[in-house]
Amino acid sequence: MSTFKITIRNASEAVQTILSAGLIPHLLGSPAIGKSAIIKQIADAFNLKLLDVRASGLLPEDINGMGAVVNGEAKFLPFKHRFPIEGMSLPVRRPATVDENGNKLTETDYYNGWLLFLDELTNASREVQAALYQLMLDRQLGDYNLHPQVFIVSAGNRVSDRAAANAMGTALQSRVVTLDVEPDLDEWLEDVAFPNNYDSRLISFLMANRAQFYTFSPEKREELTFSAPRTLSMLNSLLTDGGLDPASPNANAVIAGCVGSDTAAKFVLHCTSVVKLPKMEDIIRNPMGTEMPTSASLIYGVVSNCLSYIDSSTDPTEIEAIAKYLMRSPSPSYLVVFGRTVIKRAPIIEALPVWLDLQTQLGRALQGLAA
């Protein structure tokens, strides 16, 4: 375990820097925190075809290749769909389109290369980890060279998390740049929950119960599951796509199956209270007269509802009214998430008269948090 940890958002930037230097980043972190999501985002950003290879399911021959006789000579033939070799053409992103007469309408669109993601590397056997040495250091697969446009990144769980992980040998450790990754609630809200319009009850619950964002513990193995970025996304799907009602008879069991029993019980209790929140139309119509809740859970519920309501198409007068209402909260600390997120959802707020007052209150809140 490293003394220096890095959040998911910052890890994404660090991975790009490491890849640009021709090195291999290795994301080390507890289960379900979003390590795989980083890699998918980077593949999309750099127009690379993602090759998601689970090292835990490999055998040494999957890496070294299968023995065969080629032109009277014994060779180990690599699995080129997993590990592209030198001389292969760049992968096709979109094939050329033609009209009914066979005339070409668009050219073939190619990826810039491949992003080889060796996931669950620490769950791989010692034999497989040893077989990866040549691939990761020398970029070779037996008698063949890896394609020059293949970029490699790996990820795995910590041994201390007891997630079937094996300690990497020093030979493999010295072939990667290891980043000790941890989740961060504020980043997750700004980068995942709000942009993807997660259920406001789930968002406000986490804002009011920060300890419930990540509850994994290697000591609590009797729990069916735990709260984490991956499992919270599953819970959101149940609420938004599945229409799960937290007040229904089976809700506790279903939610516990996603995020664990303790988080489930607290979330259901939270949902029974947020029904008492003021309506958005009342806030917009009368921001100075609409009642402001007093409990932290309900105030965070109001902030979440307001952020869910605001986007780039929201009328500026409504944004102004919502900001005025929220600035009546009993502590400016409640405005921190609102201030950081609203500027991304509705940049026009910077041109509104209320922005200066909001910035002043946010400054006080941030000074208080840093003290």
URBELCOR-V650035 format. One record per backbone hydrogen bond with DSSP energy under -0.5 kcal/mol. NH is the residue of the N-H (numbers start at 1). CO is the residue of the C=O. E is the energy in kcal/mol with one decimal. If there is no record, write none. Layout:
nh:NH co:CO e:E
nh:NH co:CO e:E
This chain:
nh:5 co:3 e:-0.7
nh:6 co:180 e:-2.5
nh:8 co:182 e:-0.7
nh:11 co:7 e:-2.5
nh:12 co:8 e:-1.7
nh:13 co:9 e:-1.2
nh:14 co:10 e:-2.3
nh:15 co:11 e:-2.7
nh:16 co:12 e:-1.5
nh:17 co:13 e:-1.8
nh:18 co:14 e:-2.5
nh:19 co:15 e:-2.7
nh:20 co:16 e:-2.1
nh:21 co:17 e:-1.1
nh:22 co:19 e:-1.9
nh:23 co:18 e:-2.1
nh:25 co:23 e:-0.6
nh:25 co:152 e:-0.6
nh:26 co:177 e:-2.7
nh:27 co:154 e:-2.7
nh:28 co:26 e:-0.7
nh:28 co:179 e:-2.8
nh:29 co:27 e:-0.5
nh:29 co:156 e:-2.1
nh:33 co:30 e:-0.8
nh:38 co:34 e:-1.3
nh:39 co:35 e:-1.2
nh:40 co:36 e:-1.9
nh:41 co:37 e:-2.1
nh:42 co:38 e:-2.1
nh:43 co:39 e:-2.5
nh:44 co:40 e:-2.1
nh:45 co:41 e:-2.5
nh:46 co:42 e:-2.0
nh:47 co:44 e:-1.0
nh:48 co:43 e:-2.8
nh:49 co:113 e:-2.7
nh:50 co:48 e:-0.5
nh:51 co:115 e:-2.6
nh:52 co:50 e:-0.7
nh:53 co:51 e:-1.0
nh:53 co:117 e:-2.6
nh:54 co:52 e:-0.6
nh:55 co:53 e:-1.0
nh:55 co:119 e:-2.6
nh:56 co:119 e:-0.5
nh:57 co:54 e:-1.7
nh:58 co:55 e:-1.5
nh:62 co:59 e:-1.6
nh:63 co:59 e:-0.7
nh:63 co:60 e:-1.1
nh:64 co:60 e:-2.6
nh:65 co:61 e:-1.8
nh:66 co:77 e:-2.1
nh:68 co:75 e:-2.7
nh:70 co:68 e:-0.6
nh:70 co:73 e:-3.4
nh:71 co:69 e:-0.5
nh:73 co:70 e:-1.5
nh:75 co:68 e:-3.3
nh:77 co:66 e:-3.0
nh:77 co:75 e:-0.7
nh:78 co:76 e:-0.5
nh:80 co:78 e:-1.2
nh:82 co:79 e:-1.5
nh:83 co:79 e:-2.6
nh:86 co:145 e:-2.9
nh:88 co:85 e:-1.8
nh:93 co:109 e:-3.0
nh:94 co:109 e:-2.1
nh:97 co:106 e:-0.6
nh:99 co:103 e:-2.1
nh:102 co:99 e:-1.9
nh:105 co:97 e:-3.7
nh:106 co:97 e:-1.3
nh:109 co:94 e:-3.3
nh:110 co:108 e:-0.5
nh:111 co:91 e:-2.7
nh:112 co:47 e:-3.3
nh:113 co:47 e:-0.6
nh:114 co:149 e:-2.2
nh:115 co:49 e:-2.7
nh:116 co:114 e:-0.6
nh:116 co:151 e:-3.1
nh:117 co:51 e:-2.7
nh:117 co:115 e:-0.8
nh:118 co:116 e:-0.8
nh:118 co:153 e:-2.7
nh:119 co:53 e:-1.9
nh:119 co:117 e:-1.3
nh:121 co:118 e:-0.5
nh:121 co:155 e:-3.0
nh:123 co:120 e:-1.0
nh:124 co:121 e:-1.1
nh:129 co:125 e:-2.5
nh:130 co:126 e:-2.3
nh:131 co:127 e:-1.8
nh:132 co:128 e:-1.3
nh:133 co:130 e:-1.2
nh:135 co:131 e:-0.6
nh:136 co:132 e:-2.8
nh:137 co:133 e:-2.7
nh:138 co:134 e:-1.3
nh:139 co:134 e:-0.7
nh:139 co:135 e:-0.6
nh:140 co:134 e:-1.4
nh:141 co:144 e:-3.2
nh:144 co:141 e:-1.9
nh:146 co:139 e:-3.3
nh:147 co:84 e:-2.4
nh:150 co:147 e:-1.7
nh:151 co:114 e:-2.6
nh:151 co:149 e:-0.6
nh:153 co:116 e:-2.5
nh:154 co:25 e:-2.6
nh:155 co:118 e:-1.9
nh:156 co:27 e:-2.4
nh:161 co:158 e:-1.0
nh:162 co:159 e:-1.8
nh:163 co:158 e:-0.7
nh:166 co:122 e:-4.8
nh:172 co:169 e:-0.7
nh:173 co:169 e:-2.8
nh:174 co:170 e:-2.0
nh:175 co:172 e:-1.8
nh:176 co:173 e:-1.2
nh:177 co:24 e:-3.1
nh:178 co:176 e:-0.7
nh:179 co:26 e:-3.0
nh:180 co:178 e:-0.5
nh:181 co:28 e:-2.8
nh:181 co:179 e:-1.0
nh:182 co:6 e:-2.0
nh:188 co:184 e:-2.3
nh:189 co:185 e:-2.7
nh:190 co:186 e:-2.2
nh:191 co:187 e:-3.2
nh:192 co:188 e:-2.3
nh:193 co:188 e:-2.1
nh:194 co:189 e:-2.7
nh:196 co:192 e:-1.6
nh:197 co:194 e:-1.8
nh:198 co:193 e:-2.7
nh:202 co:199 e:-0.5
nh:203 co:199 e:-2.0
nh:204 co:200 e:-2.7
nh:205 co:201 e:-1.8
nh:206 co:202 e:-2.0
nh:207 co:203 e:-2.2
nh:208 co:204 e:-1.8
nh:209 co:205 e:-1.5
nh:212 co:209 e:-2.2
nh:213 co:210 e:-1.8
nh:215 co:227 e:-2.1
nh:216 co:227 e:-0.6
nh:220 co:217 e:-1.2
nh:221 co:219 e:-0.9
nh:223 co:220 e:-0.9
nh:226 co:258 e:-0.5
nh:230 co:32 e:-2.0
nh:232 co:228 e:-3.1
nh:233 co:229 e:-1.5
nh:234 co:230 e:-1.3
nh:235 co:231 e:-2.1
nh:236 co:232 e:-2.4
nh:237 co:233 e:-1.8
nh:238 co:234 e:-1.9
nh:239 co:235 e:-2.0
nh:240 co:236 e:-3.0
nh:241 co:237 e:-1.8
nh:242 co:237 e:-2.3
nh:244 co:238 e:-2.8
nh:246 co:244 e:-0.7
nh:248 co:245 e:-2.4
nh:251 co:248 e:-1.3
nh:254 co:250 e:-2.2
nh:255 co:251 e:-3.0
nh:256 co:252 e:-2.4
nh:257 co:253 e:-1.5
nh:258 co:254 e:-0.5
nh:258 co:255 e:-1.3
nh:259 co:255 e:-2.6
nh:260 co:256 e:-2.0
nh:264 co:260 e:-2.1
nh:265 co:261 e:-2.4
nh:266 co:262 e:-1.9
nh:267 co:263 e:-2.5
nh:268 co:264 e:-2.5
nh:269 co:265 e:-1.9
nh:270 co:266 e:-2.1
nh:271 co:267 e:-2.2
nh:272 co:268 e:-1.3
nh:273 co:269 e:-0.7
nh:273 co:270 e:-1.1
nh:274 co:270 e:-1.8
nh:275 co:271 e:-0.5
nh:276 co:273 e:-1.8
nh:277 co:274 e:-1.6
nh:283 co:279 e:-1.9
nh:284 co:280 e:-2.5
nh:285 co:281 e:-2.0
nh:286 co:282 e:-2.5
nh:289 co:286 e:-0.8
nh:290 co:286 e:-2.2
nh:293 co:291 e:-0.5
nh:299 co:295 e:-2.3
nh:300 co:296 e:-2.6
nh:301 co:297 e:-1.5
nh:302 co:298 e:-2.2
nh:303 co:299 e:-2.5
nh:304 co:300 e:-2.6
nh:305 co:301 e:-2.4
nh:306 co:302 e:-2.6
nh:307 co:303 e:-2.3
nh:308 co:304 e:-2.3
nh:309 co:305 e:-1.6
nh:310 co:306 e:-1.6
nh:314 co:311 e:-1.7
nh:318 co:315 e:-1.0
nh:319 co:315 e:-1.9
nh:320 co:316 e:-2.4
nh:321 co:317 e:-1.9
nh:322 co:318 e:-2.5
nh:323 co:319 e:-2.5
nh:324 co:320 e:-2.2
nh:325 co:321 e:-2.2
nh:326 co:322 e:-2.4
nh:327 co:323 e:-1.8
nh:328 co:325 e:-1.7
nh:329 co:326 e:-1.9
nh:334 co:331 e:-1.5
nh:335 co:332 e:-1.7
nh:336 co:333 e:-1.2
nh:338 co:334 e:-0.5
nh:339 co:335 e:-3.5
nh:340 co:336 e:-2.2
nh:341 co:337 e:-1.8
nh:342 co:338 e:-3.0
nh:343 co:339 e:-0.8
nh:344 co:341 e:-1.1
nh:345 co:341 e:-1.9
nh:346 co:342 e:-2.9
nh:349 co:346 e:-2.2
nh:350 co:347 e:-1.8
nh:351 co:348 e:-2.0
nh:352 co:349 e:-1.6
nh:355 co:352 e:-1.6
nh:356 co:353 e:-0.6
nh:357 co:353 e:-0.6
nh:358 co:354 e:-2.4
nh:359 co:355 e:-2.7
nh:360 co:356 e:-1.9
nh:361 co:357 e:-2.1
nh:362 co:358 e:-2.5
nh:363 co:359 e:-2.4
nh:364 co:360 e:-1.7
nh:365 co:361 e:-2.1
nh:366 co:362 e:-2.8
nh:367 co:363 e:-2.1
nh:368 co:364 e:-2.1
nh:369 co:365 e:-2.2
nh:370 co:366 e:-1.8
nh:371 co:367 e:-1.2
